[in-house]
Amino acid sequence: MEDLSLIQNVIDEYFKSEVQSEAEVSSKFIAPLAKALGYPTELMALEFSVYGFGGREKLPAKDADFLFFTDKEFGKHRTNTQKNKNWVEDHSLLVIESKKPGKIPDDLGQARFYTMWTKAVAYIETDGIDFMGYFWNPLALDREVIHAKVEELAKNPKILNFSYKNLVSIKSNGNGLKLSNSGLLELEDGVLEVINDDADLDIPEDTIAYIRECLGKNATGLTNVQAISRFLNTTESMLRNDMRYGIPPYMIEFPRRSYKAKLYIDELVFPLTIGQVTEFYCNEISRYYFQSEYIEAFAVYDGMKLSMFEIGFHVLNRTVSDRIDGFELVRKCLYSQNIRIILENESGMQISLPAGHPKKMWTLKNHTLHMHQVWLEEMHKLKAIEDYYEIEFKLEHVSDQKELNDLYQAIDFVYDGIMLNENCTITVPSHLIDEDLVIDAPVLFEEDKIIPLQDRIIHGVIFRPFRSACLPCKIKRSDYSEDDIIRIPGCCEYKIVEAAG
């Protein structure tokens, strides 16, 4: 194929050089590749300023490395006016971000930002070694079209999805979020296609029902395709214009802006923790969601009045010591009388949560405190096990409830074994005991024998029973016949066998 042979020529020429900088990737690879894909040089804008919003606030302008248009007049539309932004949205095709070799990020947020605010059809990011290309998808996550090594691009026909001819065709049909009320765009094998028929929709029925419910009377008489298109257009318009009042209730689910924030407790002068607050609003209702390394807080205001709040936590460190430190920080927050969250915005807004107030604004307080106590106790048990066996666990996240129950049970059994707490029952035929039995202190019963108790696995470490002891108790012989089995409270200690496979 001729186009692929042109791309192969670009690659061959590019690899003649030992490229070390972002500028070289741009000049020696991206610019020639764009030409091979059919983009006229007069349609290529370099360092083109892109303007976005965070809620009502304008974000600082950011420059896209490459932005390709359908018209060469882009130079007249670089300034931040609504007229210019409309022109850019109508004529933008492709964003390409260049990176220094070896510095391509896992998250293509920068290229995606440029695409979202220019309404380009697609975006590419490359460091001259790896090559990733996406098409903007208004219905779900952006679709990955290609992820390949640069040296292999000419063998991958998917690269041709980004050709000038293909993107112009897509743009002319209405790309990205710029949808008509009669059709939607869907990605099929990496290529955008217009959907006009309900039969071609691949969207769950409950999602369609939700969209129609949100639209209310505005969905009357519309096909499903038309209803979804109107929903997307309406929602996008309300978000872009930062509308708050006179909008449908579902808009409360969309985050509007975020701020750095500090959380203080009681009379502390210094913050307990630092995190971020995400703000949501719709009509008179405002929601604020605070999240830091360990603490989450959620507050709802009706006008200026706090109507409810919740406080939670997530402690996911990989070591026991770090998790204990995290739980201790959480404890200070949960048991405080008042929590203040101060936002780093223009007004220095303060959210005050009366955590110690007797009213039930914090509906799950007792449950949250109970679960914190349970998990903190388990961490202290794990720490005691680490110290006793001179090991260090690498903690893994466990989400399955049965696995979690098995883990807690294993921790309890092994911990009780080192603390001489009861964790088993020792059985003895009554005919072996002739008189009343009084055990004042733990007495070794068996050691280095097969003990009929199961192995316990704690975060990949296998613990096996290896000795047992009878715990203090009193046995009255006359209570048992010759054929009875006497049950004595026991303690089984475990030894480490190996790390689980």
C-alpha positions in Angstrom: 0.0 0.0 0.0 1.4 3.3 -1.1 0.6 5.3 2.1 2.3 2.7 4.3 5.3 2.7 2.1 5.5 6.5 2.6 5.4 5.9 6.4 8.1 3.3 6.1 10.3 5.9 4.3 9.7 8.4 7.2 10.6 5.7 9.8 13.8 4.6 7.9 15.0 8.2 7.7 14.1 8.9 11.3 16.1 6.0 12.7 19.3 7.2 10.9 19.6 9.8 13.7 20.2 9.2 17.4 17.3 11.3 18.6 17.7 12.7 22.2 15.2 15.5 22.5 11.5 16.4 22.2 12.4 18.9 19.5 14.1 16.2 17.4 11.1 13.9 17.7 8.9 16.8 16.5 11.0 17.8 13.5 12.4 14.4 12.4 9.4 12.2 13.0 6.1 13.9 13.6 6.3 16.6 10.9 7.3 14.1 8.2 4.8 11.5 9.4 2.0 14.1 9.1 3.0 14.8 5.6 3.0 11.1 4.8 -0.5 10.9 6.2 -1.6 13.6 3.7 -1.7 16.7 5.9 -0.7 19.8 3.9 2.0 21.8 5.8 -0.1 24.9 5.6 -2.7 23.3 7.9 -0.2 22.5 10.6 -0.2 24.8 13.6 2.7 24.6 16.1 2.4 25.5 19.8 -1.2 26.4 19.4 -2.8 27.9 22.6 -5.8 26.0 23.9 -8.2 27.6 26.4 -10.3 25.6 28.9 -12.4 26.2 32.0 -12.5 24.7 35.5 -16.1 25.5 36.4 -16.5 29.3 36.1 -12.8 29.9 36.2 -10.6 30.2 33.1 -7.6 27.8 33.1 -4.2 29.1 32.1 -3.7 28.7 28.3 -1.7 25.6 27.3 0.1 25.1 24.0 -0.5 22.0 21.9 2.6 20.9 20.2 0.8 20.2 16.9 -2.8 21.0 15.9 -4.0 20.2 12.4 -6.9 22.1 10.8 -9.1 22.0 7.8 -8.3 25.6 7.0 -5.0 27.5 6.8 -6.5 30.6 8.5 -5.8 29.3 12.0 -3.3 32.0 12.6 -6.1 34.6 12.8 -7.8 32.6 15.6 -5.2 32.1 18.3 -6.5 34.6 20.8 -9.0 33.7 23.6 -12.3 35.0 22.2 -15.5 33.0 21.8 -15.5 33.7 18.1 -12.0 32.3 17.7 -12.8 29.2 19.9 -15.9 28.5 17.8 -13.7 28.6 14.7 -11.1 26.2 16.2 -13.9 23.8 17.2 -15.3 23.8 13.6 -11.9 23.3 11.9 -9.7 21.2 14.2 -8.7 17.7 13.1 -5.8 16.2 15.0 -3.7 16.9 18.1 -0.2 15.4 18.3 1.9 15.7 21.5 5.6 15.2 21.3 7.7 13.8 24.2 11.4 13.3 24.8 12.4 9.7 24.0 11.6 7.5 27.0 9.4 10.1 28.6 5.9 9.2 27.3 3.4 9.2 30.2 0.9 6.4 31.0 -1.9 9.0 31.2 -2.4 11.0 28.1 -4.3 13.6 30.0 -2.5 16.5 28.3 -3.3 15.4 24.7 -6.9 14.6 25.8 -7.3 18.1 27.3 -6.3 19.7 24.0 -8.7 17.4 22.1 -11.6 18.1 24.5 -11.4 21.9 24.3 -10.7 22.1 20.5 -13.2 19.4 19.5 -10.5 17.7 17.4 -11.4 14.3 16.0 -8.4 12.4 17.4 -5.1 12.7 19.3 -1.7 11.1 19.2 1.1 11.1 21.6 4.6 9.8 20.8 8.2 9.9 22.1 9.7 8.6 18.9 9.8 5.1 20.4 6.2 4.4 21.4 3.1 5.6 19.5 -0.4 5.9 20.9 -3.4 7.2 19.0 -7.0 7.7 20.2 -10.3 8.8 18.7 -12.5 11.1 20.8 -15.7 9.2 21.9 -18.6 11.2 23.1 -20.5 8.1 24.5 -17.8 6.5 26.6 -14.1 6.4 27.1 -12.0 7.5 24.2 -11.2 4.6 22.0 -7.6 3.4 21.6 -7.0 2.9 17.9 -3.3 2.1 17.9 -0.6 1.4 20.5 2.6 0.3 18.8 6.3 0.8 18.5 7.3 3.5 16.0 9.5 1.1 14.1 6.5 -1.1 13.5 4.0 1.6 12.3 4.4 0.9 8.6 3.2 -2.7 9.3 0.1 -1.6 11.1 -2.8 -0.3 8.8 -4.5 1.2 11.8 -2.2 4.2 11.5 -4.2 5.2 8.3 -7.2 5.9 10.5 -5.4 9.2 11.3 -4.9 10.2 7.7 -6.0 13.7 6.6 -8.6 12.3 4.2 -10.2 10.1 6.9 -10.4 12.7 9.6 -11.8 15.3 7.2 -14.5 12.9 6.3 -15.3 12.3 10.0 -15.3 16.0 10.8 -17.7 16.8 7.9 -20.1 14.3 9.5 -20.0 16.0 12.9 -17.3 14.7 15.2 -16.7 14.4 19.0 -19.3 16.2 21.1 -20.6 18.3 18.3 -23.6 16.1 17.6 -26.8 16.7 15.6 -30.2 15.8 17.0 -30.6 13.1 14.4 -27.5 11.0 14.8 -24.7 9.8 17.0 -21.1 8.9 16.3 -19.8 5.4 17.2 -16.4 3.9 16.9 -16.3 0.7 14.9 -12.8 -0.9 14.5 -11.2 2.4 15.2 -13.2 4.4 12.7 -16.0 6.8 13.6 -19.4 6.1 12.0 -22.7 8.0 12.1 -25.6 6.1 13.8 -29.1 7.1 12.8 -31.0 3.9 13.6 -32.0 2.7 17.1 -31.2 -0.8 16.0 -27.5 0.1 15.7 -27.3 1.3 19.3 -25.3 -0.8 21.7 -26.4 0.9 24.9 -28.1 -0.9 27.9 -31.9 -0.4 28.1 -31.7 1.0 31.7 -29.2 3.6 30.5 -31.6 4.7 27.7 -34.5 4.8 30.2 -32.4 6.9 32.6 -31.6 9.4 29.8 -35.2 9.7 28.8 -36.2 10.2 32.5 -33.6 13.0 32.7 -34.9 14.7 29.6 -38.6 14.4 30.8 -41.0 16.0 28.3 -38.1 16.9 26.0 -37.7 13.3 25.1 -41.3 13.0 23.9 -41.5 11.9 20.2 -37.7 11.3 19.9 -36.1 8.1 18.8 -33.5 6.6 21.2 -30.7 8.0 19.0 -32.2 11.4 19.0 -32.9 11.4 22.8 -29.3 10.4 23.5 -27.9 13.0 21.2 -30.1 15.7 22.7 -29.1 14.6 26.2 -25.4 14.8 25.4 -25.7 18.2 23.6 -27.8 19.6 26.4 -25.5 18.3 29.2 -22.4 19.6 27.4 -23.9 23.0 26.9 -24.8 23.3 30.6 -21.4 22.3 31.7 -19.5 24.5 29.2 -21.6 27.5 30.4 -21.3 26.5 34.0 -25.0 26.7 34.5 -26.3 26.2 38.1 -29.9 27.4 38.3 -32.9 26.2 36.3 -31.2 22.9 35.3 -32.4 19.3 35.7 -31.5 17.5 39.0 -29.2 15.0 37.3 -26.6 17.7 36.8 -25.7 17.4 40.5 -23.8 14.2 39.5 -21.2 16.2 37.4 -18.1 17.5 39.1 -17.7 21.2 38.4 -14.3 22.2 39.9 -11.7 21.0 42.4 -9.5 22.8 45.0 -6.6 21.9 47.2 -7.8 21.8 50.8 -6.6 21.3 54.4 -8.4 19.4 57.1 -8.2 20.6 60.7 -9.7 19.0 63.8 -10.8 20.7 67.0 -8.4 23.4 68.1 -5.3 22.2 66.1 -3.4 25.1 64.5 -1.8 22.8 61.9 -3.8 20.7 59.5 -4.2 17.0 60.2 -4.1 16.2 56.5 -4.0 17.8 53.1 -6.2 16.7 50.2 -8.5 17.9 47.5 -12.2 19.0 47.4 -14.4 18.3 44.4 -17.4 20.6 44.1 -20.8 19.6 42.7 -23.8 21.9 42.4 -27.3 22.1 40.9 -29.8 24.8 41.8 -29.7 25.3 45.6 -27.9 22.1 46.4 -24.1 21.9 46.8 -22.0 18.9 47.4 -18.4 18.8 48.5 -16.2 15.7 48.4 -12.9 15.8 50.3 -10.3 13.2 49.7 -6.8 12.8 51.2 -4.4 9.9 51.5 -6.5 8.3 54.3 -9.7 10.4 54.9 -12.8 11.0 52.9 -15.6 13.5 53.8 -18.8 14.3 52.0 -21.0 17.3 52.8 -24.3 18.4 51.4 -25.6 22.0 51.7 -29.1 23.2 50.9 -28.5 26.8 50.3 -26.2 27.9 53.1 -27.3 25.2 55.5 -25.4 22.0 56.1 -28.0 19.2 55.6 -25.9 16.1 56.0 -22.3 14.8 56.0 -20.4 11.6 56.1 -16.8 10.8 57.1 -15.0 7.7 55.9 -11.5 6.4 55.4 -9.3 4.2 53.2 -6.0 2.9 54.5 -4.2 0.9 51.8 -0.5 1.1 52.6 1.6 -2.0 51.8 3.3 -2.4 55.2 1.7 -3.0 58.6 3.6 -0.1 60.3 2.4 2.4 57.7 -1.2 1.2 57.9 -1.1 1.5 61.7 0.1 5.1 61.3 -2.7 5.7 58.8 -5.3 4.3 61.1 -4.0 6.4 64.0 -4.4 9.5 61.9 -7.9 8.5 61.0 -8.7 7.9 64.6 -7.9 11.5 65.5 -10.3 12.6 62.8 -13.2 10.2 63.7 -13.1 11.0 67.4 -12.8 14.7 67.1 -15.6 17.1 68.0 -15.3 19.4 65.0 -13.8 19.1 61.6 -12.9 22.1 59.5 -12.0 21.8 55.8 -10.5 25.0 54.4 -10.5 25.3 50.6 -7.7 27.1 48.7 -10.0 29.1 46.6 -10.5 32.9 46.2 -12.9 33.1 49.1 -11.0 30.7 51.4 -14.3 28.8 51.9 -14.5 26.8 55.1 -16.7 23.6 55.6 -17.4 22.9 59.2 -18.6 19.4 60.2 -19.8 18.9 63.8 -18.5 15.4 64.1 -19.2 15.3 67.8 -22.7 16.7 67.6 -25.5 14.5 69.0 -27.8 15.1 66.0 -27.8 12.3 63.4 -26.4 14.3 60.5 -23.6 11.8 60.3 -25.9 8.7 59.8 -23.2 6.0 59.6 -21.0 7.3 62.5 -21.4 4.2 64.7 -20.7 1.8 61.9 -17.6 3.8 60.7 -16.2 3.9 64.3 -16.8 0.2 64.7 -15.1 -0.8 61.5 -12.1 1.5 62.2 -11.7 -0.2 65.6 -11.9 -3.7 64.0 -9.3 -3.0 61.4 -7.0 -1.2 63.8 -7.1 -4.2 66.1 -6.3 -6.5 63.2 -3.3 -4.4 62.2 -1.9 -4.5 65.8 -2.3 -8.3 65.7 -0.4 -8.4 62.4 2.3 -6.2 63.9 2.6 -8.6 66.9 2.9 -11.5 64.5 5.6 -9.7 62.5 7.6 -9.0 65.6 7.3 -12.6 66.9 8.3 -14.3 63.7 10.7 -11.5 62.6 9.1 -11.0 59.2 7.4 -8.2 57.3 4.2 -8.7 55.4 3.6 -7.1 52.0 -0.1 -6.3 52.4 -2.4 -6.9 49.4 -5.9 -5.4 48.8 -8.6 -8.1 49.4 -12.0 -7.3 48.0 -13.7 -10.7 48.1 -15.7 -11.1 51.3 -14.9 -14.8 51.8 -11.2 -14.2 51.3 -11.4 -11.3 53.7 -13.1 -13.4 56.3 -10.5 -16.2 55.9 -7.7 -13.7 56.3 -9.1 -12.3 59.5 -9.7 -15.8 60.9 -6.1 -16.7 60.0 -4.7 -13.6 61.7 -6.8 -14.4 64.9 -5.7 -18.0 65.0 -1.9 -17.3 64.6 -2.1 -14.3 66.9 -3.8 -16.3 69.6 -1.2 -18.9 69.2 1.7 -16.5 70.2 -0.4 -14.9 72.9 -1.4 -18.3 74.6 -5.0 -17.5 74.0 -7.5 -20.3 73.3 -7.7 -21.1 69.6 -8.4 -24.9 69.7 -9.8 -27.7 71.8 -7.7 -30.6 73.0 -9.6 -33.9 73.4 -8.6 -36.6 75.9 -10.4 -39.9 76.5 -11.8 -39.8 80.0 -10.4 -43.2 80.9 -6.9 -41.7 80.8 -7.8 -39.4 83.7 -8.3 -41.0 87.1 -9.1 -38.0 89.2 -10.0 -34.3 89.2 -7.7 -32.2 87.1 -6.6 -28.7 87.8 -4.3 -26.9 85.3 -3.0 -23.6 86.8 -0.7 -22.6 83.9 -0.3 -23.6 80.2 1.1 -27.1 79.9 2.7 -28.4 76.7 0.6 -31.1 75.1 2.1 -32.0 71.7 5.2 -30.7 69.8 6.6 -31.5 66.3 3.8 -33.9 65.6 1.0 -33.8 63.0 -1.7 -31.7 64.6 -5.1 -32.1 62.9 -5.6 -28.4 62.3 -5.5 -26.6 59.0 -2.7 -24.3 57.7 -3.3 -20.6 57.9 -2.3 -18.2 55.1 -1.6 -14.5 55.9 -0.7 -12.3 53.0 1.1 -15.0 51.2 2.9 -16.6 54.2 1.9 -20.1 55.2 1.6 -20.9 58.9 1.4 -24.6 60.0 0.4 -25.9 63.5 3.4 -27.4 65.3 2.8 -27.5 69.0 -0.2 -27.3 71.4 -0.7 -26.6 75.0 -3.5 -27.1 77.5 -4.7 -23.9 79.0 -5.7 -23.3 82.7 -8.9 -25.0 83.6 -10.6 -27.4 86.1 -11.9 -30.8 85.1 -14.2 -32.7 87.6 -13.7 -36.4 86.8 -17.1 -37.4 88.2 -18.9 -35.4 85.5 -17.7 -37.9 82.8 -18.2 -41.6 82.2 -15.5 -44.0 81.1 -16.5 -43.6 77.4 -16.7 -39.8 77.3 -14.3 -37.5 75.7 -13.0 -34.7 77.9 -12.5 -31.4 76.1 -9.8 -29.1 77.4 -9.3 -25.5 76.2 -6.1 -25.4 74.2 -3.7 -23.1 72.4 -2.0 -24.1 69.1 1.1 -22.3 68.1 2.1 -22.1 64.4 5.4 -22.0 62.6 6.2 -20.5 59.2 6.5 -23.1 56.5 6.9 -21.0 53.3 5.6 -18.2 51.3 2.4 -19.2 49.5 2.9 -19.7 45.7 
